[in-house]
Amino acid sequence: MFLDEQKVVRDMLSQCANPQCSKPFLRLREGKLFLVETDRTTKAGEPAVPAFVRARQQQRCVEHYWLCDGCATHWTLVYDRDRGVILAALRRPVLRAAAMAGDSAGEVA
């Protein structure tokens, strides 16, 4: 799922980064805050920077995003160089290994 670039700029920390959610960002203790290091890109309308200046500039920047508690239990944010910051489903741990460990704990040798 791609994040709308204009929406991200406007709402980066004002609401959940999930485009399908509109929960407002109110407190740091709720949800999950992400500091995403991204490549610096030239924005539309910015003048081209000469190579010798570009070499001295920081080539990466840090952007801030937030997922509410509900979304953070199912999603995380990842940076893809080609697509930018995107939502990615969290992988769930396999419960079978935990269940097997619990079954063997109850056995008497």
TORKOLKOL-134492 format. One record per residue: residue in one letter; x, y, z of N, C-alpha, C, O in turn. Coordinates in steps of 0.1 Angstrom, whole numbers, plus 5000, padded with zeros to 4 digits. Atoms other than C-alpha are relative to their C-alpha. Layout:
<pts>
   residuo     nX     nY     nZ    caX    caY    caZ     cX     cY     cZ     oX     oY     oZ
         a      X      Y      Z      X      Y      Z      X      Y      Z      X      Y      Z
...
</pts>
This chain:
<pts>
   residuo     nX     nY     nZ    caX    caY    caZ     cX     cY     cZ     oX     oY     oZ
         m   5009   4988   5000   5000   5000   5000   5009   5012   5000   5018   5014   5009
         f   4992   4988   5002   5015   5033   4989   4994   5012   5008   4982   5013   5009
         l   5004   4988   4993   5013   5065   5010   4999   5011   4990   5009   5014   4983
         d   5001   4989   5009   5000   5095   4990   5010   5011   5005   5009   5016   5016
         e   4989   4991   4997   5030   5118   4989   4995   5014   5005   5001   5019   5015
         q   5005   4987   4995   5010   5150   4993   4993   4999   5013   4995   5008   5022
         k   5006   5002   4987   4990   5136   5021   5010   4998   5011   5009   5003   5022
         v   4989   5003   4990   5022   5124   5039   5006   5014   5004   5008   5016   5016
         v   4994   4987   4997   5037   5159   5037   4991   5008   5009   4996   5014   5018
         r   5009   4991   4993   5006   5176   5050   4997   4993   5014   4995   5000   5024
         d   5005   5007   4988   4996   5149   5076   5011   4991   5007   5007   4982   5015
         m   4989   5009   4995   5030   5133   5085   4998   4996   5015   4998   4985   5018
         l   5002   5003   4985   5024   5136   5123   4987   5005   5005   4985   5005   5017
         s   5013   4995   4995   4989   5150   5125   4990   4988   5001   4980   4989   5008
         q   5008   5012   4999   4973   5115   5120   5007   4988   4996   5019   4988   4991
         c   4994   5013   5003   4979   5079   5114   5005   4999   4986   4998   5005   4977
         a   4994   5000   5014   5002   5072   5084   4992   4990   4991   4995   4990   4979
         n   5008   5009   5008   4977   5045   5072   4990   5008   4993   4981   5014   5000
         p   5010   4992   5008   4957   5062   5044   4986   4996   5003   4977   5004   5001
         q   5013   5005   4997   4927   5040   5054   4995   5004   5014   4984   5001   5018
         c   5003   4996   4986   4928   5054   5090   5001   5015   5002   5009   5021   4996
         s   4999   4985   4998   4921   5089   5102   5001   5004   5014   4998   5015   5018
         k   4998   4997   4985   4929   5086   5139   5010   5011   5001   5021   5010   4996
         p   4991   4989   4998   4945   5119   5150   5012   4996   5009   5010   4989   5019
         f   4988   5002   4991   4980   5119   5166   4998   5010   5011   4998   5022   5009
         l   5002   4991   4988   4975   5133   5201   5011   4998   5010   5016   5008   5016
         r   4990   5002   4990   5001   5116   5224   5010   4990   4995   5008   4981   4988
         l   4989   5009   5004   5035   5099   5220   4998   4986   5006   5002   4976   5001
         r   5002   5013   4994   5024   5071   5244   4991   4991   4993   4990   4979   4996
         e   5009   5008   5007   4998   5059   5220   5006   4998   4986   5011   5007   4980
         g   4995   5004   5013   5007   5041   5188   5015   4998   4999   5021   4996   5009
         k   4986   5002   5002   5041   5038   5173   5006   5011   4991   5000   5013   4980
         l   4993   4989   5007   5064   5066   5161   5011   4994   4991   5019   4985   4997
         f   4989   5005   5009   5087   5059   5131   5009   5012   4996   5003   5022   4992
         l   4991   4991   5005   5118   5078   5122   5006   4993   4988   5013   4983   4989
         v   4997   5006   5013   5124   5069   5085   5011   5008   4993   5009   5019   4990
         e   4990   4993   5007   5157   5077   5069   4998   4997   4985   4998   4986   4981
         t   5003   5001   5015   5151   5084   5032   5011   5007   4992   5019   5015   4998
         d   4991   4993   5009   5171   5096   5002   4995   5014   4998   4983   5016   4997
         r   5004   4986   5003   5171   5133   4997   4996   5001   4985   5004   4996   4976
         t   5004   4998   5014   5152   5141   4964   4997   5014   4997   4993   5022   5006
         t   5003   4987   5004   5148   5172   4945   4985   5001   4998   4979   4993   4990
         k   5014   4998   5001   5112   5185   4948   4997   5008   4987   5005   5016   4982
         a   5005   4992   5012   5092   5199   4918   5001   5015   5003   4997   5019   5014
         g   4998   4985   4998   5101   5236   4914   5013   5004   5006   5016   5016   5006
         e   4987   4996   4994   5134   5234   4932   5011   5001   4989   5010   4992   4980
         p   4990   4999   5010   5164   5245   4912   5010   4989   5001   5012   4984   5012
         a   4990   5011   5000   5189   5219   4902   5013   5005   5007   5017   5016   5005
         v   4989   4997   4993   5219   5219   4925   5013   4995   4993   5013   4983   4989
         p   4988   5005   5007   5254   5217   4910   5006   4989   5008   5005   4988   5020
         a   4994   5012   4994   5273   5185   4917   5009   5003   5011   5009   4996   5021
         f   4990   4997   4990   5300   5201   4938   4993   5004   5013   4997   5002   5024
         v   5008   4997   4988   5273   5215   4962   4993   4988   5005   4992   4986   5017
         r   5007   5012   4996   5253   5183   4962   5009   4990   5007   5005   4984   5017
         a   4990   5009   4993   5285   5164   4973   5001   5004   5014   5004   4995   5023
         r   4999   4996   4987   5286   5185   5004   4987   4999   5008   4988   5000   5021
         q   5013   5000   4993   5249   5183   5013   4998   4986   5005   5003   4976   5000
         q   5004   5013   4995   5235   5155   5034   4992   4993   4990   4982   4999   4985
         q   5007   5007   5011   5223   5129   5010   4988   4992   5006   4980   4986   4998
         r   5011   5007   4994   5198   5114   5035   4992   5010   5009   4998   5019   5014
         c   5008   4992   4990   5170   5129   5056   4991   4991   5008   4988   4980   5004
         v   5008   5008   4991   5149   5117   5085   4986   5006   5000   4984   5018   5002
         e   5014   4996   5000   5111   5118   5082   4993   4993   5012   4997   4982   5015
         h   5007   5006   4988   5087   5112   5111   4986   4996   4995   4978   5003   4989
         y   5014   5006   5002   5055   5090   5108   4995   4994   5012   5003   4990   5021
         w   5006   5006   4988   5031   5076   5133   4989   4991   4995   4981   4994   4986
         l   5011   5009   5002   5008   5046   5133   4992   4999   5013   4999   4997   5024
         c   5008   5001   4988   4979   5044   5158   5001   4986   5005   5006   4977   4998
         d   4999   5013   4994   4977   5015   5182   4993   4989   4991   4999   4978   4989
         g   5007   5010   5008   4951   4997   5160   5008   4996   4988   5009   4984   4985
         c   4992   5003   5013   4972   5000   5128   5013   4994   5003   5018   4985   4996
         a   4987   5005   4996   5005   4993   5146   5000   4985   5003   5011   4979   5003
         t   5000   5015   4997   4993   4958   5156   5000   4992   4987   5002   4980   4988
         h   5001   5007   5013   4989   4949   5119   5010   5004   4990   5013   4997   4980
         w   4992   4994   5011   5012   4972   5099   5013   5005   5006   5014   5008   5018
         t   4988   4993   4997   5047   4986   5099   5003   5009   4988   4997   5007   4978
         l   4996   4991   5012   5063   5013   5077   5014   4996   4996   5023   4994   5004
         v   4987   5003   5005   5092   5005   5055   5003   5010   4989   4994   5015   4982
         y   4995   4991   5010   5113   5026   5031   5005   4992   4988   5013   4983   4990
         d   4996   5006   5013   5116   5014   4995   5006   5011   4991   4999   5021   4989
         r   4994   4989   5008   5140   5035   4974   4992   5004   4987   4991   5015   4984
         d   5008   4997   5012   5117   5032   4943   4986   5005   5003   4981   5013   4996
         r   5014   4996   4997   5083   5036   4961   4999   5009   5011   4988   5014   5013
         g   5001   4991   4989   5091   5057   4991   4996   4992   5013   4999   4980   5014
         v   5004   5006   4988   5076   5050   5025   4987   4993   4997   4977   4999   4992
         i   5012   5008   5003   5050   5022   5023   4996   4992   5013   5004   4989   5022
         l   5005   5008   4989   5028   5002   5047   5004   4985   4996   5003   4981   4985
         a   4997   5015   5002   5039   4965   5051   4993   4993   5011   4994   4997   5023
         a   5006   5009   4990   5020   4938   5069   5010   4994   5010   5021   4990   5005
         l   4991   5006   4991   5036   4926   5101   4999   4985   4999   4988   4980   4996
         r   5001   5014   5000   5045   4890   5101   4997   4995   5014   5002   5000   5024
         r   5004   5005   4988   5029   4870   5128   5009   4988   5004   5012   4980   4996
         p   4992   5011   4996   5050   4846   5149   4992   4987   4999   4980   4987   5001
         v   5006   5013   5001   5043   4809   5144   4996   4996   5014   5005   4994   5023
         l   5004   5004   4987   5022   4799   5174   5002   4985   5002   5001   4980   5014
         r   4998   5014   4999   5028   4762   5167   5011   4996   5010   5010   4987   5018
         a   4988   5003   4992   5063   4762   5183   4997   5003   5015   5001   4996   5024
         a   5004   4997   4986   5049   4779   5215   4990   4990   5005   4992   4987   5017
         a   5010   5010   4995   5020   4755   5217   5008   4986   5003   5004   4980   5013
         m   4993   5013   4997   5044   4725   5214   5009   5001   5012   5010   4991   5020
         a   4992   4998   4988   5067   4740   5241   4991   4999   5012   4995   4993   5022
         g   5010   5000   4989   5036   4743   5263   4996   4985   5003   4994   4981   5014
         d   5004   5013   4999   5026   4707   5256   5011   4991   5007   5008   4983   5015
         s   4989   5009   4994   5060   4692   5265   5003   5004   5014   5008   4996   5022
         a   4998   4995   4986   5061   4713   5297   4991   4992   5010   4994   4991   5021
         g   5009   5007   4992   5031   4694   5310   5002   4985   5001   4996   4979   5010
         e   4997   5015   4999   5045   4659   5304   5010   4997   5011   5019   5005   5014
         v   4991   5005   4989   5062   4640   5332   5008   4989   4995   5003   4980   4989
         a   4991   5010   5006   5092   4620   5323   5002   4988   5010   5009   4979   5007
</pts>
